[in-house]
Amino acid sequence: MRILPVSFADESNDADWLMVAGYVASAVIWEPFEQDWRRLLAKWDLPEFHMKPCFQGECPFQSVGDFDERMDIAEEFASLISRTHLFGQIVAIDLHALAEIRERWQLVRKKLGPGGWDVSDPYYLAFQIFVQSVADQTPALLPGEGLEFVFDCKPGFDGNAVDIFSQMKASGNWPPKNPLRGVSHRDSAEYPGLQAADILAWAARREIPGSSGDSYRSKRAKRVLDLAMSVAGGQNSVWSKEILTGLLEDMEKQLATQ
């Protein structure tokens, strides 16, 4: 049986923030989790589970029932997450702040040479931060093991993301206990881990920096969010305007000393 740790991740965004979130565990944990997840899908006659259509009553949830019934279903999936030994990680990017400094950042990065954070698109930056955060915070692996990452398909971005991962892997900056092994982009319909990551990304977009609201629908959904985030025990990375600007200024200082 494969025992290599695998991280499943998905992204969610609105006009202000981009989130990449996911869970990591070994195959001995993922395999029974996937079986239980598929049993829930069969119970509710669903091809796959995604939080946004469940919350909004869109396909395939339009005939499932009213809002409370849909949230009952969501809680069943989120409860499975909360009682499974998963390690959650969340990355949040302030889109407005990044847009303000992107051109300046890219110019400095070009002058500094190969490597560094890729800000050509917010997704690539979030992708890099997520991979590094998981590699840094996952408990020590056994000799010969390495982290595998599975991201939800993102047409137009998958190839570049794989190239970025290869550059990170070849950089030699990773602790020996947690080397990078591989990355792929898959169809979430085939991977319950990606569907679980979807719930966490959806939850994170409402909890970081905090905009869940006071309406009944928001409060009712918060029980689902709390369950999904109950195992997100990592040092979640919120890249606010202050952090982004500070990193850019540090790079500019480094450039000035060359």
C-alpha positions in Angstrom: 0.0 0.0 0.0 1.3 3.5 -0.9 2.0 5.4 2.3 3.3 8.6 0.7 1.6 11.7 1.9 -0.7 13.3 -0.7 -2.1 16.9 -0.6 -5.3 17.7 -2.4 -6.0 21.4 -3.0 -8.5 23.7 -4.7 -8.9 27.4 -5.2 -11.7 29.9 -4.6 -11.9 33.6 -5.2 -14.0 36.7 -5.3 -13.2 40.3 -6.3 -11.0 40.8 -3.3 -9.3 37.6 -2.3 -7.9 34.4 -3.9 -7.8 31.3 -1.7 -5.9 28.1 -2.3 -6.7 25.5 0.4 -6.4 21.8 0.9 -5.7 18.8 3.1 -2.7 16.5 3.4 -2.7 12.9 4.7 -1.1 9.5 3.9 -2.8 7.0 1.6 -3.7 4.9 4.6 -6.0 7.8 5.7 -7.1 8.9 2.3 -8.3 5.5 1.1 -11.0 4.9 3.8 -11.9 8.6 3.6 -12.6 8.3 -0.1 -14.8 5.2 0.5 -16.9 7.0 3.1 -17.1 10.1 0.9 -18.4 8.0 -2.1 -21.0 6.4 0.2 -22.3 9.8 1.0 -22.4 10.7 -2.7 -24.4 7.5 -3.3 -26.7 8.2 -0.4 -27.7 11.6 -1.8 -27.4 10.6 -5.5 -24.8 13.2 -6.3 -22.1 12.9 -8.9 -19.7 14.9 -6.7 -20.0 17.5 -4.0 -19.2 21.2 -4.3 -20.1 23.8 -1.7 -21.0 26.7 -3.9 -23.9 24.9 -5.8 -25.0 23.3 -2.6 -25.2 26.7 -0.9 -27.0 28.4 -3.8 -29.2 25.5 -4.8 -27.7 25.1 -8.3 -27.2 21.9 -10.3 -27.1 19.1 -9.0 -28.8 20.4 -5.9 -31.7 22.3 -7.4 -34.1 19.4 -6.6 -32.5 18.2 -3.3 -34.6 20.4 -1.0 -34.7 23.8 0.7 -31.7 25.6 2.0 -31.7 23.9 5.4 -31.9 20.5 3.9 -28.9 21.3 1.6 -26.9 22.5 4.6 -27.8 19.2 6.4 -26.2 17.4 3.5 -23.2 19.7 3.5 -22.7 19.0 7.3 -22.5 15.3 6.6 -19.6 15.8 4.2 -17.9 18.4 6.5 -18.4 16.1 9.5 -16.5 13.4 7.7 -13.6 15.8 7.2 -13.6 16.9 10.8 -13.4 13.3 12.2 -10.6 12.3 9.8 -6.9 12.8 10.6 -6.2 15.4 7.9 -3.9 18.3 8.0 -5.4 21.5 6.5 -3.6 24.4 5.0 -5.0 27.7 3.7 -3.4 30.5 1.6 -5.1 33.8 1.0 -3.9 36.5 -1.4 -5.1 40.1 -1.3 -5.9 40.7 -5.0 -6.1 44.4 -4.9 -2.8 44.8 -3.1 -1.1 42.4 -5.5 -2.4 44.2 -8.5 -1.0 47.5 -7.2 2.6 46.2 -6.9 2.7 43.4 -9.6 4.6 45.3 -12.2 7.1 46.7 -9.7 7.6 43.2 -8.2 8.1 41.5 -11.6 10.8 44.1 -12.5 12.7 43.5 -9.3 12.4 39.7 -9.6 13.8 39.9 -13.2 16.8 41.9 -12.0 17.4 39.5 -9.1 17.6 36.5 -11.5 15.9 33.1 -11.5 13.8 32.0 -8.6 11.6 33.8 -6.2 7.8 34.2 -6.1 6.0 34.2 -9.4 3.4 37.0 -9.4 2.6 37.0 -13.1 -0.8 35.7 -11.9 -2.2 35.5 -8.4 -2.9 31.8 -8.8 0.8 31.0 -9.4 1.8 33.0 -6.2 -0.8 31.2 -4.1 0.2 27.8 -5.7 3.9 28.4 -4.6 3.0 29.5 -1.1 0.7 26.6 -0.6 3.3 24.1 -1.7 6.0 25.7 0.4 3.7 25.9 3.5 2.7 22.3 3.3 6.3 21.2 2.8 7.4 23.2 5.8 4.6 22.2 8.2 3.9 18.6 7.4 5.3 16.4 10.1 8.7 14.7 9.3 8.5 12.0 6.6 10.2 8.7 6.5 13.4 8.4 4.5 12.7 8.1 0.8 9.3 9.7 1.1 8.2 12.9 -0.6 5.1 15.1 -0.8 2.7 14.6 -3.7 0.3 17.4 -4.7 -3.0 17.0 -6.5 -4.7 20.3 -7.6 -8.1 20.7 -9.2 -7.9 21.3 -12.9 -7.5 24.9 -13.9 -7.3 25.1 -17.7 -4.7 27.5 -19.0 -2.7 27.4 -15.8 -1.9 23.7 -15.2 1.2 23.6 -17.5 2.8 26.7 -16.0 2.1 25.5 -12.5 3.8 22.2 -13.2 6.8 24.1 -14.5 6.9 26.3 -11.4 6.7 23.2 -9.2 9.7 21.6 -11.1 11.7 24.8 -10.5 10.9 24.7 -6.8 11.8 21.0 -6.6 15.1 21.6 -8.3 16.0 24.6 -6.1 17.5 22.5 -3.3 15.9 24.8 -0.7 13.7 22.1 0.9 14.3 20.5 4.2 15.5 16.9 3.7 12.6 15.6 5.8 10.0 17.0 3.4 11.2 16.9 -0.2 8.8 17.5 -3.0 7.9 14.5 -5.1 5.3 15.4 -7.8 2.3 17.5 -8.8 -0.7 16.9 -11.0 -4.0 18.5 -11.9 -7.1 16.2 -11.8 -10.8 16.2 -12.3 -12.5 16.7 -8.9 -15.3 14.3 -9.9 -12.8 11.5 -9.6 -11.1 12.6 -6.4 -13.0 13.0 -3.1 -9.9 14.8 -1.6 -10.4 17.6 -4.2 -14.1 17.9 -3.3 -13.1 18.1 0.4 -10.6 20.8 -0.5 -13.4 22.7 -2.3 -15.3 22.9 1.0 -12.2 24.3 2.8 -11.5 26.8 0.1 -15.1 28.0 0.2 -15.0 28.2 3.9 -11.7 30.1 3.9 -13.1 32.7 1.5 -15.7 33.6 4.1 -13.5 33.3 7.2 -10.3 35.1 6.0 -10.3 38.0 6.5 -13.8 37.5 7.9 -16.9 38.3 5.9 -19.4 35.6 6.7 -22.2 38.1 7.6 -25.0 37.9 10.1 -27.8 36.6 7.9 -29.5 33.4 8.8 -28.1 31.7 5.8 -24.6 32.7 6.8 -25.0 31.5 10.3 -26.5 28.2 9.2 -23.6 27.7 6.8 -21.1 28.6 9.4 -21.5 25.2 11.1 -20.3 23.7 7.8 -17.4 26.1 7.7 -16.4 25.4 11.3 -16.4 21.6 10.6 -14.3 22.0 7.5 -11.8 24.3 9.2 -11.5 22.3 12.4 -8.6 20.3 11.0 -7.0 23.3 9.3 -4.3 23.4 12.0 -1.4 24.8 9.9 0.0 28.3 10.1 -2.5 29.7 7.5 -0.9 32.2 5.2 -2.8 35.5 4.7 -0.8 37.6 2.3 -2.2 41.1 3.0 -1.2 44.4 1.5 1.3 44.9 4.4 3.0 41.5 3.9 3.2 41.8 0.1 4.6 45.4 0.3 7.1 44.4 2.9 8.4 41.5 0.9 8.7 43.7 -2.2 10.7 46.3 -0.2 13.0 43.5 1.1 13.7 42.5 -2.5 14.4 46.0 -3.5 16.9 46.4 -0.6 18.5 43.1 -1.7 18.8 44.5 -5.2 20.3 47.7 -4.0 23.1 45.8 -2.3 24.1 43.9 -5.4 
